[in-house]
């Protein structure tokens, strides 16, 4: 059994990618979130209006602010990015639910690597979501996902091998027992039917669900 004081809280990981709409992120934050700022993610502290519970980084893109906050200084030569290390550290501390912001944009390699964090969390049975200025991302695997009609579009992408037995309901382009492969991504830019809530499920494999505002 994990510590309820930890497992019942969400961990928010803040990276250094650009955030154009702070209000969008602030609307999704909770008072009891445990916020981890990663290196240059510290530049978002004022815009988000939250204080760090933990700071991690090698400080190659932002100076160590020397705050009276727990800080883990990492070597610059390492396998894990600062963001990946932060997620692993939060997992070690018992967190089950993750929100990542400031992790998409700028360098594509970092963005794609951060999306793969969602796969890692899913493999461990933990919840994960990424929010950027345009979309929200999560993994669909064992349980269905639902998309309200507040989102303009949604896409399903195969980023991890096989994805079979895909069903999409209450959408402009429904699907029954379909398959999406990594080399044929036809599940892009679907639309929720007006006044409905779309349902997406997959029997075998995993999909990246991108809900576009």
C-alpha positions in Angstrom: 0.0 0.0 0.0 1.3 3.4 -0.9 1.1 6.5 1.3 -2.5 7.8 0.8 -1.2 11.3 1.3 0.9 10.8 -1.9 -1.2 8.4 -3.9 -4.3 10.5 -3.6 -2.6 13.6 -5.0 -1.6 14.3 -8.6 1.9 15.1 -9.7 2.3 17.9 -12.1 5.5 17.9 -14.1 6.5 21.3 -15.6 9.0 21.3 -18.5 10.7 24.1 -20.3 8.8 24.1 -23.6 6.8 27.2 -24.4 3.4 27.8 -22.8 1.4 30.4 -24.6 -1.8 30.2 -22.6 -1.2 30.0 -18.9 -4.8 30.4 -18.0 -5.6 27.2 -19.9 -3.2 25.2 -17.7 -4.2 27.1 -14.5 -7.8 26.0 -15.0 -6.7 22.4 -14.8 -4.5 22.7 -11.7 -5.7 21.6 -8.3 -4.8 23.1 -4.9 -3.2 19.9 -3.7 -1.1 19.1 -6.8 2.5 18.3 -6.2 4.4 20.4 -8.7 7.8 19.4 -10.0 9.7 22.0 -12.0 12.3 20.6 -14.4 15.3 22.9 -15.2 14.0 25.7 -17.6 10.5 24.8 -16.6 11.2 27.2 -13.7 10.5 30.1 -16.1 6.9 29.1 -16.0 6.6 29.4 -12.2 5.3 32.9 -12.2 3.0 32.4 -15.2 1.4 29.3 -13.6 1.2 30.9 -10.2 2.3 27.8 -8.3 5.3 27.0 -6.1 7.5 23.9 -6.6 7.3 21.0 -4.3 10.5 19.7 -6.0 13.0 21.1 -8.5 15.1 18.8 -10.7 17.6 19.5 -13.4 21.1 19.7 -14.6 20.6 23.5 -15.0 22.1 23.7 -18.4 19.2 25.9 -19.7 18.2 27.7 -16.5 20.3 28.7 -13.5 19.6 27.0 -10.1 17.4 29.6 -8.4 18.6 28.5 -4.9 15.1 28.4 -3.5 14.3 27.0 -0.1 12.8 24.0 -1.9 14.0 20.4 -2.3 16.3 20.4 -5.3 17.9 17.5 -7.1 20.9 18.5 -9.2 21.5 16.1 -12.0 24.7 15.5 -14.1 24.6 16.9 -17.6 25.7 13.6 -19.1 23.0 11.1 -18.4 20.5 8.8 -20.1 17.3 10.4 -18.7 16.2 13.9 -19.6 15.3 16.1 -16.7 11.6 15.5 -17.4 12.0 11.7 -17.5 14.0 11.7 -14.3 11.3 13.9 -12.6 8.6 11.4 -13.6 10.7 8.4 -12.3 11.4 10.2 -9.1 7.7 10.9 -8.6 6.8 7.3 -9.3 9.4 6.3 -6.7 7.6 8.5 -4.2 4.3 6.8 -4.9 2.4 9.1 -7.2 -0.2 7.5 -9.4 -1.7 10.3 -11.4 0.4 12.6 -13.6 -0.1 15.8 -15.6 2.7 17.0 -17.8 2.8 20.6 -19.1 5.5 22.5 -20.9 6.8 19.3 -22.5 5.6 19.7 -26.1 7.0 22.2 -28.7 10.4 23.5 -29.7 12.6 20.5 -30.1 10.7 17.6 -31.7 13.0 15.0 -30.2 12.2 16.1 -26.7 8.5 16.3 -27.5 8.4 12.8 -28.9 10.4 11.5 -26.0 8.0 13.1 -23.6 5.0 11.6 -25.3 6.6 8.2 -24.8 6.4 9.0 -21.0 2.7 8.4 -21.4 3.4 4.9 -22.6 5.7 4.3 -19.6 3.0 5.4 -17.2 0.4 3.3 -18.9 2.7 0.2 -18.7 2.9 0.8 -14.9 -0.8 1.1 -14.5 -0.6 4.8 -13.8 -2.6 7.7 -15.2 -0.9 10.3 -17.4 -2.0 13.3 -19.5 -0.1 15.9 -21.5 -1.6 19.4 -22.1 -0.2 21.9 -24.5 -1.6 25.1 -26.0 -3.7 23.1 -28.6 -4.5 19.7 -27.3 -4.7 17.1 -24.5 -3.0 13.7 -24.9 -3.5 10.4 -23.2 -3.1 6.6 -23.8 -6.0 4.4 -24.5 -5.4 0.8 -23.6 -7.4 -1.4 -21.2 -10.2 1.0 -20.5 -12.3 3.1 -22.9 -11.7 6.8 -23.3 -14.4 9.4 -23.8 -14.3 12.7 -25.7 -16.9 15.4 -25.2 -18.1 17.7 -28.1 -16.2 20.6 -26.5 -13.2 19.4 -28.5 -13.1 20.4 -32.1 -11.3 17.3 -33.3 -9.7 14.2 -31.9 -7.1 11.8 -33.4 -6.0 8.2 -32.6 -2.4 7.4 -33.3 -0.5 4.1 -33.0 2.9 4.8 -31.5 3.7 1.5 -29.9 3.3 -1.4 -32.3 0.0 -3.1 -32.7 -3.5 -1.8 -32.1 -6.4 -4.0 -33.0 -10.1 -4.3 -32.1 -10.5 -0.5 -32.2 -14.0 0.8 -31.8 -15.1 4.5 -32.2 -18.6 5.4 -31.3 -20.6 8.7 -31.6 -18.1 10.2 -34.0 -18.3 11.5 -37.5 -16.1 8.6 -38.6 -17.1 5.5 -36.5 -15.1 2.4 -36.5 -15.8 -1.2 -35.5 -13.1 -3.8 -34.8 -10.5 -1.8 -36.7 -6.8 -1.8 -36.8 -4.4 1.1 -37.0 -0.7 0.4 -37.8 2.3 2.6 -37.2 2.8 3.1 -40.9 -0.8 4.0 -41.8 -2.2 6.5 -39.4 -5.7 7.0 -40.7 -7.3 7.9 -37.4 -6.5 11.6 -37.6 -9.0 14.5 -37.3 -12.2 12.7 -36.3 -15.1 14.7 -34.9 -17.5 14.1 -32.0 -21.1 14.2 -33.1 -22.8 17.4 -31.8 -24.3 17.0 -28.4 -22.8 13.5 -27.9 -19.8 12.0 -26.2 -17.5 9.9 -28.3 -16.2 6.6 -27.0 -12.9 5.0 -28.0 -11.7 1.5 -27.0 -9.0 -0.9 -28.2 -8.9 -4.6 -27.4 -5.3 -5.3 -28.3 -2.5 -2.8 -28.0 -2.5 0.9 -27.2 -3.3 4.2 -28.9 -2.4 7.8 -28.3 -5.6 9.9 -28.1 -5.1 13.5 -29.0 -8.0 15.8 -28.1 -7.8 19.1 -30.0 -9.4 22.2 -28.6 
